[in-house]
Amino acid sequence: MKPKTAILYDPMFLAHDTGNHPENFRRLEVIVEALENAPFRDRLVWVKPVPATPTQVEMVHSTAYVRYLEESILSGAHYLDADTVVCDDSWEAALTAAGAVITAVKGVSEGLYRNAFCAVRPPGHHAEISKAMGFCLLNNVAIGAKYARTALHMKKVAIIDFDVHHGNGTQNVFYADPSVFYISLHLWPHYPGTGAEGETGSGSAVGCNLNIPMSPGMGDVEYLERMDNAVIPALREFAPDIILVSAGFDAHAEDPLGGAALTERGYAEMTRRIVGLAHDLGHDRVVSVLEGGYNLHALAISVTAHVAELAKD
């Protein structure tokens, strides 16, 4: 039987209670409902993730930060900064989100799944080595990339981030690491203020960090032009053993925190190119991880379009 597209999900993600915050549990409820009723649902397999261990988290984050995060949450903290809300269950949810990416990377590498989408929260790409920020506690994608390198001994990992906000945390984790190629298409200028074109990596990793700033109002045409002329050629030359995606859907035209003009068709076309490249590289290994997206309707239809391309025969 041909391997299916794995959907990594756990109800624990709903227990990360942020109240009326834009990043709330309803985001996952609409995604799960949409995927459970999608016309391609027979090509999906739902997988319960194994939570990450503190040791796995410390592949990316400092021991002091991991201890601070756990102790803050378990002692009843509600805000880690002005934007980042937590509750009593947020530590377990964060470990499970990071573990979902590890579970997906392992399963895809072993051929259990063709590829994977991690329907997780809290999101991750703003989380720094020693700091929570931008709704993010642990850097899920970065932890998955480190796992691929250290536990699975993959030589090269690529991360494509099309969230409307630059993934400052992910960039900083790998800025001097030539084995991980980080590419970000993001609105500029916009939160968090990082992601200038001149930020290309340091030391032996110069050229392994590609920022593609997008102007407000840019949509499908402009994003796909950058994919075709910059992202895909750079990745083809790098030839990664696995492609991770920081899949933020807040660049959709309807998103309240965005400012870009992508549609669900644009997300589908970007995904088609990523899946096609992985196939051309001879391994089909793609693991996508949910980041932003705050209009519930736009989020549901965009994720559905994205996963439909992952699941295509």
C-alpha positions, 0 to 999 in steps of 0.5 A: 500500500502506498504511504499516505500523508500523515496528519500529526494532531493531539487534542492537547493542543486545544488545552493551550488556552489563550482566551480571546487571543488571535492564536486560540484553540478554534484555529485547530478546531476548524482545521481538523473539521476541514481535513476530516471532511476533505474529499481526499481524506482517504489519503490521510492517516491521523497520527498521535505525536509522541511528546518531545523530551526536555533533552530533545528540546535542548537540541535547540533551546538553552537548558536555563530557558527550558527550565524557566519555561516549565517553571513559569507555566507550572507556577501559574504564569499567564503572560511570558511577554505582552503577546505570548499567553500561557496556561497550566497546560501550555508546557505539555502542549508545547512539548507535544507540538515539538514532539509532533515534528520529531514524530513526523520527521522520523516517520517520513524518513522511515517511509511510514508516511509519504509526507506530513502536516503537523496541525500543532499549537503553540506555534514556534518560529519566533521562539529564540534559543533563550526566549519566548515571543510572538505567540511561540514557546518552543521552536517546533521546526528548528527542533525537528531540523536538529532531530533530522541532523543529529538523530537521523544523521541527515546531512542537509535540511532545508526549511521554507517559511512562508508565514507572513512574519519572519521566523527570527527564531529559526534564522538565529538557531541556524545562522552559522550552520551550513547544514541547514538552509533557511528560506523565508518569504515574509512581509517587510517591514513587519513584525518582528523587524528581522529578515532583511535581504542582507542577512545571509548567514555567518561564517561557513554558513554564508549563503545558507540563509535566504530572506525574500522580503515581500511588500504589502499587498503582494499576492499569488503572482508575486509569491509564485514568481519568487518561488520559481526564480529564487526559492526552488533554484536555491533549494535544488542546488542545496539538495536537502535530504528533507524539506521542512515547511513553516506553514503560516497562513497569515499572508492570506488576503483575509487575515487580520494580522497580515497585510499580504494578499495570498489566496488558497490557490497561491498556497496550493501552488507553492506547496505543489512546487515544494512537493515537486522539488522533493520528488525531483530530489528522489526522496519525497520527504516534506514535513509541514508545520502549522505556524500562523493564520488567524482568519478561521475561514481563510485558515481552514481553506488554505490548510485544506489546499496545502494538504491536498497538494501533499496528499496528491497521487 
